[in-house]
Amino acid sequence: MLNFNIRGENIEVTQAIRDYVQKRVGKLQKYFDNNVDSIAHVNLKVHPDKTAKVEVTIPLPYLVLRAEETSPDMYASVDLVTDKLERQIRKYKTKVNRKSREKGYKAIDFAATDETVAAADNDQDDKLDVVRTKRVALKPMDNEEAILQMDMLGHDFFIYEDAETDAINIVYRRNDGRYGLIETDDNY
């Protein structure tokens, strides 16, 4: 079951908005296992220029779905972000299941988790204070799947467990637009 955590910034989240978000984002439930218990974190924000931004994050055990959209209408932003999440799910499931069939792995089913990826942002004043921490369960995958997930999240790096070596690796986007891979070594 998909639960909702809906927050509003510079807007009161009315029951009508809450119902619309739950109806539209709730349609994504058809792509998940029946026993999925996950929380859809929805952030609604109205900017001073009267544009509405909708951000949705749904953490799952093998994937974090995230999308955001800005438009002049709050309801249109909800529709656009839902469409974007649905495309991400279909793209991910198609690519992963195709790779699973090729390599003989079991197909991946979506399920819920409240774990997220480890990361920290540096303060703008060059302080080394950790201002945000995230945690994630590392899923065994190859570097192509890690790059796909990194791109879907819109991040510049992604940490994962290599399916062949069981080592923790990091893929990242280079300044030239290509990708880099950092492999860890247990010998240190």
N, CA and C of each residue as an Amber inpcrd file, in Angstrom:
protein
   564
   0.8460000  -1.1840000   0.0000000   0.0000000   0.0000000   0.0000000
   0.8820000   1.2340000   0.0000000   0.5110000   2.2080000  -0.7680000
   1.2620000   3.4440000  -0.8700000   0.6520000   4.4650000   0.0890000
   1.4360000   4.8890000   1.0670000   0.9990000   5.9140000   2.0110000
   1.5660000   7.2550000   1.5600000   1.0010000   8.3350000   2.0510000
   1.3890000   9.6640000   1.5940000   1.8100000  10.5570000   2.7460000
   2.8750000  11.3120000   2.5090000   3.3300000  12.3600000   3.4030000
   3.3360000  13.6250000   2.5390000   2.2970000  14.4460000   2.6480000
   2.1270000  15.6120000   1.7790000   2.3790000  16.8750000   2.5870000
   3.3460000  17.6790000   2.1000000   3.7000000  18.9370000   2.7610000
   3.4780000  20.0850000   1.7890000   3.1660000  21.2270000   2.3210000
   3.0090000  22.4150000   1.4940000   3.9330000  23.5190000   1.9600000
   4.5690000  24.1970000   1.0090000   5.3960000  25.3690000   1.3150000
   4.7540000  26.5570000   0.6240000   4.4030000  27.5830000   1.3860000
   3.7240000  28.7690000   0.8750000   2.3510000  28.4270000   0.3150000
   1.7770000  27.3140000   0.7640000   0.4380000  26.8990000   0.3350000
  -0.1650000  26.0330000   1.4210000  -1.4640000  26.2000000   1.6260000
  -2.1860000  25.3240000   2.5480000  -2.6400000  24.1100000   1.7530000
  -2.3290000  22.9340000   2.2570000  -2.7180000  21.6970000   1.5810000
  -4.1680000  21.4070000   1.9540000  -5.0740000  21.7540000   1.0420000
  -6.5000000  21.5340000   1.2830000  -6.8320000  20.0650000   1.0620000
  -8.0040000  19.6600000   1.5060000  -8.4360000  18.2770000   1.3100000
  -8.5700000  17.9620000  -0.1720000  -8.9940000  18.9340000  -0.9740000
  -9.1350000  18.7180000  -2.4220000  -7.7700000  18.4400000  -3.0610000
  -6.7510000  19.2110000  -2.6830000  -5.3960000  18.9870000  -3.2150000
  -4.8930000  17.6270000  -2.7380000  -5.0810000  17.3350000  -1.4610000
  -4.6270000  16.0600000  -0.8880000  -5.2790000  14.8840000  -1.6320000
  -6.5830000  14.9600000  -1.8620000  -7.2940000  13.8880000  -2.5670000
  -6.7790000  13.7300000  -3.9900000  -6.5280000  14.8490000  -4.6720000
  -6.0560000  14.7880000  -6.0530000  -4.6700000  14.1480000  -6.1300000
  -3.7760000  14.5420000  -5.2260000  -2.4280000  13.9620000  -5.1990000
  -2.5130000  12.4640000  -4.9320000  -3.3120000  12.0630000  -3.9500000
  -3.4330000  10.6460000  -3.6180000  -4.0360000   9.8480000  -4.7650000
  -4.9790000  10.4350000  -5.4690000  -5.6020000   9.7420000  -6.6020000
  -4.6070000   9.5630000  -7.7510000  -3.8990000  10.6440000  -8.1160000
  -2.9870000  10.5970000  -9.2610000  -1.7360000   9.7640000  -8.9560000
  -1.0590000  10.0540000  -7.8510000   0.1690000   9.3240000  -7.5150000
  -0.1680000   7.8970000  -7.1060000  -1.3410000   7.6930000  -6.5030000
  -1.7700000   6.3570000  -6.1020000  -1.9240000   5.4000000  -7.2690000
  -2.1150000   5.9170000  -8.4820000  -2.2350000   5.0670000  -9.6660000
  -0.9290000   4.3220000  -9.9670000   0.1650000   4.7990000  -9.4220000
   1.4550000   4.1230000  -9.6210000   1.4990000   2.7940000  -8.8730000
   0.5840000   2.6030000  -7.9320000   0.5320000   1.3790000  -7.1270000
   0.4350000   0.1360000  -8.0120000  -0.1730000   0.2540000  -9.1900000
  -0.3450000  -0.9070000 -10.0690000   0.9950000  -1.4770000 -10.5380000
   2.0650000  -0.7050000 -10.4560000   3.3870000  -1.1730000 -10.8730000
   4.1370000  -1.8900000  -9.7550000   3.6320000  -1.8130000  -8.5250000
   4.3300000  -2.3790000  -7.3820000   3.7480000  -3.7270000  -7.0120000
   4.5240000  -4.4920000  -6.2350000   4.0300000  -5.7200000  -5.6400000
   2.8240000  -5.3900000  -4.7660000   1.9330000  -6.3550000  -4.5830000
   0.7560000  -6.1270000  -3.7470000   1.1160000  -5.9020000  -2.2860000
   2.2530000  -6.4360000  -1.8450000   2.6350000  -6.3090000  -0.4390000
   3.5600000  -5.1170000  -0.1890000   3.5720000  -4.1370000  -1.0930000
   4.4280000  -2.9600000  -0.9330000   3.8290000  -2.0190000   0.1000000
   4.6310000  -1.6380000   1.0680000   4.2840000  -0.5920000   2.0160000
   5.3450000   0.4800000   1.8830000   5.0210000   1.5560000   1.1890000
   5.9820000   2.6150000   0.9680000   5.3090000   3.9540000   1.2100000
   6.1190000   4.9550000   1.4590000   5.6040000   6.3050000   1.7010000
   5.9990000   7.1860000   0.5250000   5.0110000   7.8150000  -0.0840000
   5.2610000   8.7950000  -1.1420000   5.3980000  10.1560000  -0.4650000
   6.5910000  10.7140000  -0.5210000   6.8500000  12.0260000   0.0680000
   6.5500000  13.0700000  -1.0100000   5.5360000  13.8860000  -0.7650000
   5.0930000  14.8730000  -1.7440000   5.2890000  16.2560000  -1.1450000
   6.0090000  17.1160000  -1.8680000   6.2340000  18.4820000  -1.4300000
   5.6170000  19.4140000  -2.4610000   4.6660000  20.2280000  -2.0210000
   3.9970000  21.1930000  -2.8920000   4.5020000  22.5800000  -2.5180000
   4.9130000  23.3580000  -3.5070000   5.4640000  24.6760000  -3.2180000
   4.9390000  25.6730000  -4.2360000   4.5480000  26.8460000  -3.7680000
   4.1250000  27.9190000  -4.6480000   5.1770000  29.0130000  -4.5690000
   5.7330000  29.3740000  -5.7150000   6.7600000  30.4190000  -5.7830000
   6.0960000  31.8030000  -5.8380000   6.8520000  32.8590000  -5.5390000
   6.2860000  34.2160000  -5.5910000   5.7190000  34.5960000  -6.9670000
   6.2540000  34.0110000  -8.0320000   5.7270000  34.3180000  -9.3710000
   4.4830000  33.4900000  -9.6950000   3.9030000  32.8610000  -8.6700000
   2.6620000  32.0750000  -8.7550000   2.8060000  30.7640000  -9.5230000
   4.0360000  30.2770000  -9.7270000   4.2060000  28.9510000 -10.3190000
   4.1840000  27.9260000  -9.1920000   3.7180000  26.7390000  -9.5320000
   3.5910000  25.6710000  -8.5430000   4.6010000  24.5760000  -8.8520000
   5.3620000  24.1770000  -7.8320000   6.3510000  23.1080000  -7.9780000
   5.9020000  21.9140000  -7.1480000   5.9210000  20.7340000  -7.7750000
   5.5560000  19.4980000  -7.0880000   6.7460000  18.5630000  -7.1390000
   7.1730000  18.0650000  -5.9830000   8.2650000  17.0990000  -5.8860000
   7.7050000  15.8400000  -5.2380000   7.9900000  14.6770000  -5.8490000
   7.5370000  13.4030000  -5.2930000   8.7320000  12.4700000  -5.1940000
   8.9200000  11.8650000  -4.0310000   9.9770000  10.8730000  -3.8100000
   9.3300000   9.6350000  -3.2140000   9.5910000   8.4760000  -3.8470000
   9.0630000   7.2070000  -3.3500000  10.2360000   6.2470000  -3.1820000
  10.7060000   6.0380000  -1.9440000  11.8180000   5.1060000  -1.7330000
  11.3270000   3.6580000  -1.7720000  11.9910000   2.8490000  -2.5780000
  11.7220000   1.4160000  -2.6910000  13.0290000   0.6920000  -2.3960000
  13.0350000  -0.6140000  -2.1700000  14.2830000  -1.2660000  -1.7680000
  15.3630000  -1.2360000  -2.8310000  14.9980000  -1.2920000  -4.0940000
  16.0000000  -1.3470000  -5.1540000  16.0290000  -0.0940000  -5.9990000
  15.2710000   0.9010000  -5.6290000  15.1390000   2.0870000  -6.4680000
  14.5100000   3.2040000  -5.6570000  14.9530000   4.4100000  -5.8960000
  14.2840000   5.5760000  -5.3400000  13.6890000   6.3300000  -6.5110000
  12.3670000   6.3820000  -6.5640000  11.6920000   7.1350000  -7.6110000
  11.6090000   8.5810000  -7.1700000  11.9940000   9.4980000  -8.0560000
  11.9480000  10.9120000  -7.7100000  11.6850000  11.7180000  -8.9640000
  10.7830000  12.6730000  -8.8550000  10.5040000  13.5650000  -9.9720000
  10.0010000  14.8890000  -9.4280000  10.2130000  15.9390000 -10.2050000
   9.6870000  17.2510000  -9.8430000   9.2660000  17.9690000 -11.1110000
   8.2470000  18.8000000 -10.9890000   7.7290000  19.5670000 -12.1180000
   7.2430000  20.9130000 -11.6130000   7.3900000  21.9350000 -12.4550000
   6.9230000  23.2730000 -12.1490000   6.0480000  23.7540000 -13.3020000
   4.8880000  24.3000000 -12.9680000   3.9910000  24.8630000 -13.9840000
   3.1180000  25.9180000 -13.3060000   2.3530000  26.6670000 -14.0830000
   1.4900000  27.6990000 -13.4780000   0.3320000  27.1280000 -12.6620000
   0.0000000  25.8530000 -12.8440000  -1.1470000  25.2390000 -12.1720000
  -0.6830000  24.0630000 -11.3140000  -1.0890000  24.0370000 -10.0400000
  -0.7000000  22.9700000  -9.1110000  -1.1640000  21.6040000  -9.6160000
  -2.4010000  21.5300000 -10.0930000  -2.9430000  20.2480000 -10.5490000
  -2.2020000  19.7550000 -11.7980000  -1.8450000  20.6730000 -12.6780000
  -1.0730000  20.2920000 -13.8710000   0.2990000  19.7790000 -13.4650000
   0.9250000  20.3910000 -12.4580000   2.2260000  19.9230000 -11.9750000
   2.1310000  18.5180000 -11.4100000   1.0340000  18.2190000 -10.7000000
   0.8290000  16.8690000 -10.1550000   0.7080000  15.8740000 -11.3070000
  -0.0550000  16.2290000 -12.3390000  -0.2130000  15.3500000 -13.5010000
   1.1240000  15.0970000 -14.1880000   1.8970000  16.1710000 -14.3970000
   3.1870000  16.0400000 -15.0820000   4.1640000  15.1830000 -14.2920000
   4.2160000  15.3710000 -12.9680000   5.1550000  14.6050000 -12.1510000
   4.7340000  13.1380000 -12.1000000   3.4390000  12.8620000 -12.0960000
   2.9660000  11.4760000 -12.1090000   3.3370000  10.7950000 -13.4180000
   3.1610000  11.4950000 -14.5290000   3.5480000  10.9450000 -15.8350000
   5.0440000  10.6550000 -15.8890000   5.8380000  11.5570000 -15.3250000
   7.2900000  11.3720000 -15.3140000   7.6800000  10.1510000 -14.4850000
   7.0520000   9.9670000 -13.3340000   7.3350000   8.8010000 -12.4870000
   6.9240000   7.5080000 -13.1870000   5.8040000   7.5290000 -13.8750000
   5.3470000   6.3400000 -14.5830000   6.3310000   5.9560000 -15.6990000
   6.8510000   6.9430000 -16.4140000   7.8670000   6.6640000 -17.4450000
   9.1250000   6.0790000 -16.8150000   9.5400000   6.6090000 -15.6640000
  10.7220000   6.0830000 -14.9760000  10.5200000   4.6240000 -14.5990000
   9.3600000   4.2980000 -14.0640000   9.0880000   2.9250000 -13.6410000
   9.1250000   1.9840000 -14.8290000   8.4300000   2.3590000 -15.9160000
   8.3910000   1.4870000 -17.0930000   9.7800000   1.3040000 -17.6910000
  10.5480000   2.3930000 -17.7750000  11.9100000   2.3170000 -18.3210000
  12.7850000   1.4190000 -17.4570000  12.7040000   1.5920000 -16.1540000
  13.5120000   0.8080000 -15.2390000  13.1540000  -0.6740000 -15.3150000
  11.8580000  -0.9800000 -15.2320000  11.4330000  -2.3830000 -15.2390000
  11.7870000  -3.0650000 -16.5660000  11.6220000  -2.3570000 -17.6680000
  11.9490000  -2.9300000 -18.9740000  13.4340000  -3.2450000 -19.0720000
  14.2640000  -2.2880000 -18.7050000  15.7080000  -2.4770000 -18.8290000
  16.2210000  -3.5440000 -17.8600000  15.7660000  -3.5110000 -16.6090000
  16.2450000  -4.4660000 -15.6160000  15.7730000  -5.8760000 -15.9430000
  14.5160000  -6.0210000 -16.3190000  14.0150000  -7.3610000 -16.6370000
  14.6650000  -7.9200000 -17.8950000  14.9790000  -7.0760000 -18.8710000
  15.6900000  -7.5370000 -20.0670000  17.0840000  -8.0220000 -19.6760000
  17.7770000  -7.2460000 -18.8300000  19.1110000  -7.6490000 -18.3780000
  19.0370000  -8.9340000 -17.5550000  17.9810000  -9.0620000 -16.7390000
  17.8320000 -10.2570000 -15.9120000  17.6630000 -11.5010000 -16.7740000
  16.8650000 -11.3960000 -17.8210000  16.6790000 -12.5360000 -18.7150000
  17.9830000 -12.8880000 -19.4180000  18.7430000 -11.8680000 -19.8480000
  20.0070000 -12.1090000 -20.5460000  21.0260000 -12.7860000 -19.6370000
  21.0690000 -12.3680000 -18.3830000  22.0910000 -12.8760000 -17.4600000
  21.5850000 -14.0060000 -16.5790000  20.3070000 -14.3210000 -16.6670000
  19.7570000 -15.4270000 -15.8860000  19.4210000 -15.0670000 -14.4580000
  19.3420000 -13.7690000 -14.1300000  18.9480000 -13.3710000 -12.7790000
  17.4420000 -13.4550000 -12.6520000  16.9790000 -13.5210000 -11.4190000
  15.5470000 -13.4610000 -11.1510000  15.0690000 -12.0320000 -11.4270000
  13.8810000 -11.8990000 -11.9950000  13.3180000 -10.5710000 -12.2740000
  13.1150000  -9.8170000 -10.9690000  13.2950000  -8.5090000 -11.0170000
  13.1880000  -7.6750000  -9.8320000  11.7380000  -7.2440000  -9.6400000
  11.2260000  -7.4160000  -8.4240000   9.9090000  -6.9140000  -8.0750000
  10.0980000  -5.6890000  -7.2050000   9.2120000  -4.7130000  -7.3440000
   9.2620000  -3.5300000  -6.5140000   8.7320000  -3.8840000  -5.1370000
   9.3530000  -3.3300000  -4.0900000   8.8660000  -3.4910000  -2.7260000
   9.3020000  -2.2620000  -1.9450000   8.8370000  -2.1110000  -0.7370000
   9.0610000  -0.8650000  -0.0030000  10.1970000  -0.9660000   0.9950000
  10.7770000   0.1880000   1.3130000  11.7770000   0.3050000   2.3590000
  11.8520000   1.7540000   2.7910000  12.3810000   1.9790000   3.9820000
  12.5720000   3.3560000   4.4070000  14.0520000   3.6980000   4.4670000
  14.8720000   2.8610000   3.8600000  16.2950000   3.1270000   3.8240000
  16.6260000   3.9480000   2.5790000  17.6270000   4.8190000   2.6800000
  18.0220000   5.6880000   1.5650000  19.5420000   5.7290000   1.4420000
  20.1200000   6.4730000   0.4830000  21.5710000   6.4720000   0.1750000
  22.3740000   7.3800000   1.0980000  23.6370000   7.0030000   1.3910000
  24.4850000   7.8250000   2.2480000  25.0850000   8.9560000   1.4340000
  24.8700000  10.2000000   1.8970000  25.4100000  11.3590000   1.1910000
  25.4520000  12.5260000   2.1620000  26.2880000  13.5360000   1.8790000
  26.3400000  14.7310000   2.7120000  26.6440000  15.9330000   1.8410000
  26.0270000  17.0700000   2.1630000  26.2750000  18.3080000   1.4420000
  27.2000000  19.1760000   2.2860000  28.1340000  19.8940000   1.6390000
  29.0020000  20.8160000   2.3680000  28.3280000  22.1670000   2.4820000
  28.5500000  22.8530000   3.5880000  27.9910000  24.1780000   3.8050000
  28.6630000  25.1670000   2.8550000  27.9370000  26.2110000   2.4410000
  28.4570000  27.1910000   1.4930000  29.6310000  27.9810000   2.0820000
  29.7330000  28.0500000   3.3930000  30.7980000  28.8170000   4.0430000
  32.0680000  28.0010000   4.2160000  32.2650000  26.9620000   3.4090000
  33.4350000  26.1020000   3.4580000  33.6020000  25.4070000   4.8000000
  32.5400000  25.3170000   5.5740000  32.5920000  24.5370000   6.8050000
  32.4460000  23.0820000   6.4180000  32.9430000  22.2090000   7.2350000
  32.8530000  20.7820000   6.9560000  31.7620000  20.1310000   7.7890000
  30.6990000  20.8810000   8.0650000  29.5860000  20.3510000   8.8260000
  28.7130000  19.4840000   7.9250000  28.3140000  18.3280000   8.4210000
  27.3600000  17.4910000   7.7020000  25.9810000  18.0870000   7.9590000
  25.3090000  18.5290000   6.8980000  24.0130000  19.1760000   7.0590000
  22.8560000  18.2690000   6.6660000  23.1610000  17.1310000   6.0280000
  22.1000000  16.2060000   5.6370000  22.6830000  14.8190000   5.4940000
  21.9730000  13.8250000   5.9820000  22.4080000  12.4400000   5.8690000
  21.2720000  11.6110000   5.2940000  21.6090000  10.7490000   4.3480000
  20.6320000   9.8230000   3.7750000  21.2170000   8.4260000   3.8350000
  20.3500000   7.4210000   3.8760000  20.7830000   6.0270000   3.9020000
  20.0420000   5.2460000   2.8240000  20.7050000   4.2200000   2.2880000
  20.0730000   3.3670000   1.2860000  20.6140000   1.9550000   1.4290000
  19.7580000   0.9880000   1.0990000  20.2180000  -0.3930000   1.0300000
  20.9020000  -0.5630000  -0.3180000  22.1100000  -1.0920000  -0.3130000
  22.8460000  -1.2730000  -1.5600000  22.3880000  -2.5610000  -2.2320000
  21.9750000  -2.4420000  -3.4710000  21.4750000  -3.5720000  -4.2310000
  22.5680000  -4.0590000  -5.1710000  22.7770000  -5.3580000  -5.2900000
  23.7360000  -5.8550000  -6.2720000  23.2650000  -5.5150000  -7.6860000
  24.1390000  -4.8940000  -8.4750000  23.8190000  -4.5160000  -9.8470000
  25.1160000  -4.2970000 -10.6050000  25.0030000  -4.1230000 -11.9210000
  26.1780000  -3.7940000 -12.7090000  26.2340000  -2.2820000 -12.9030000
  27.3360000  -1.7900000 -13.4980000  27.5160000  -0.3440000 -13.5970000
  26.5030000   0.3120000 -14.5370000  25.9860000  -0.4080000 -15.5240000
  24.9740000   0.1740000 -16.4160000  23.6740000   0.4630000 -15.6620000
  23.2680000  -0.4660000 -14.8160000  22.0520000  -0.2490000 -14.0340000
  22.2580000   0.8810000 -13.0250000  23.4590000   0.9740000 -12.4560000
  23.7570000   2.0520000 -11.5120000  23.6840000   3.4100000 -12.2120000
  24.1930000   3.4900000 -13.4330000  24.1310000   4.7440000 -14.1910000
  22.6770000   5.0970000 -14.4900000  21.8690000   4.0990000 -14.8400000
  20.4520000   4.3350000 -15.1050000  19.7630000   4.9010000 -13.8670000
  20.0180000   4.3090000 -12.7120000  19.3930000   4.7990000 -11.4840000
  19.8940000   6.1990000 -11.1370000  21.1950000   6.4560000 -11.3280000
  21.7510000   7.7710000 -11.0600000  21.0570000   8.8170000 -11.9290000
  20.8790000   8.5150000 -13.2190000  20.2270000   9.4450000 -14.1290000
  18.7710000   9.6630000 -13.7510000  18.0810000   8.5960000 -13.3310000
  16.6820000   8.7330000 -12.9420000  16.5290000   9.6180000 -11.7130000
  17.5020000   9.5720000 -10.8160000  17.4560000  10.4020000  -9.6170000
  17.9140000  11.8350000  -9.8850000  18.6170000  12.0310000 -10.9980000
  19.1340000  13.3590000 -11.3020000  20.3660000  13.7160000 -10.4850000
  21.0670000  12.7060000  -9.9910000  22.2720000  12.9420000  -9.1970000
  23.5190000  12.8550000 -10.0700000  24.6430000  13.2700000  -9.5090000
  25.9160000  13.2040000 -10.2260000  26.7300000  11.9790000  -9.8350000
  26.2720000  11.2120000  -8.8590000  26.9750000   9.9910000  -8.4600000
  25.9690000   8.9960000  -7.9140000  26.3830000   7.7310000  -7.8380000
  25.5210000   6.6890000  -7.2950000  26.3990000   5.6060000  -6.6980000
  26.0630000   5.1530000  -5.4890000  26.8110000   4.1140000  -4.7880000
  26.0250000   2.8170000  -4.8840000  26.7080000   1.7120000  -5.2010000
  26.0140000   0.4330000  -5.3500000  26.9700000  -0.7140000  -5.0560000
  26.4070000  -1.9200000  -4.9190000  27.1990000  -3.1320000  -4.7260000
  27.3390000  -3.8260000  -6.0750000  28.5680000  -4.0960000  -6.5060000
  28.7920000  -4.7580000  -7.7830000  28.3010000  -6.2020000  -7.7000000
  27.4840000  -6.6120000  -8.6730000  26.8650000  -7.9430000  -8.6480000
  27.8850000  -9.0630000  -8.8080000  28.9980000  -8.8060000  -9.4950000
  29.9900000  -9.8520000  -9.7360000  31.0280000  -9.9520000  -8.6210000
  31.4810000  -8.7980000  -8.1110000  32.5690000  -8.8060000  -7.1370000
  32.1180000  -8.5930000  -5.6920000  30.8590000  -8.2100000  -5.4790000
  30.3130000  -7.8770000  -4.1590000  31.0190000  -6.6790000  -3.5190000
  31.7910000  -5.9230000  -4.2940000  32.4720000  -4.7350000  -3.7800000
  31.5380000  -3.5280000  -3.8930000  31.7780000  -2.5360000  -3.0550000
  31.0220000  -1.2900000  -3.1180000  31.6930000  -0.3960000  -4.1550000
  30.9320000   0.0360000  -5.1590000  31.4590000   0.8810000  -6.2290000
  30.6660000   2.1690000  -6.3180000  31.2420000   3.1490000  -7.0050000
  30.5960000   4.4410000  -7.2090000  30.7110000   4.7930000  -8.6860000
  29.5810000   5.1180000  -9.3110000  29.6150000   5.6810000 -10.6580000
  29.3400000   7.1690000 -10.5160000  29.9190000   7.9730000 -11.4160000
  29.7300000   9.4090000 -11.3410000  29.7570000  10.0100000 -12.7400000
  29.1310000  11.1740000 -12.8490000  29.1120000  11.9020000 -14.1140000
  30.3100000  12.8380000 -14.1460000  31.1030000  12.7090000 -15.1970000
  32.2880000  13.5530000 -15.3580000  31.8950000  14.9020000 -15.9470000
  32.7940000  15.8720000 -15.8710000  32.5240000  17.2000000 -16.4160000
  32.2860000  17.1760000 -17.9220000  32.8750000  16.1850000 -18.6240000
  32.7000000  16.1060000 -20.0810000  31.4010000  15.3870000 -20.4590000
  30.5650000  15.0080000 -19.4590000  29.2790000  14.3730000 -19.7210000
  29.3360000  12.8560000 -19.7610000  30.5270000  12.2840000 -19.7830000
  30.6450000  10.8240000 -19.7700000  30.6240000  10.3550000 -18.3220000
  30.8300000   9.0530000 -18.0970000  30.7130000   8.4830000 -16.7610000
  32.0450000   7.9320000 -16.2820000  32.2420000   7.9890000 -14.9780000
  33.4170000   7.4050000 -14.3550000  32.9920000   6.3490000 -13.3550000
  33.9150000   5.4490000 -13.0190000  33.6490000   4.3700000 -12.0720000
  34.7680000   4.3420000 -11.0510000  34.4060000   4.3230000  -9.7800000
  35.3700000   4.1570000  -8.6950000  35.1170000   2.7960000  -8.0790000
  36.1320000   1.9300000  -8.1230000  36.0350000   0.6010000  -7.5430000
  36.7780000   0.5890000  -6.2180000  36.1930000  -0.0440000  -5.2160000
  36.8610000  -0.1330000  -3.9120000  37.7250000  -1.3890000  -3.8740000
  38.7310000  -1.3340000  -3.0250000  39.6720000  -2.4440000  -2.8930000
  39.7650000  -2.7990000  -1.4240000  39.6030000  -4.0640000  -1.0930000
  39.6460000  -4.5200000   0.3080000  41.0660000  -4.6030000   0.8640000
  42.0730000  -4.3950000   0.0280000  43.4580000  -4.5650000   0.4650000
  44.0160000  -3.3920000   1.2510000  43.2400000  -2.3260000   1.4210000
  43.7600000  -1.1490000   2.1300000  43.4180000  -1.1750000   3.5660000
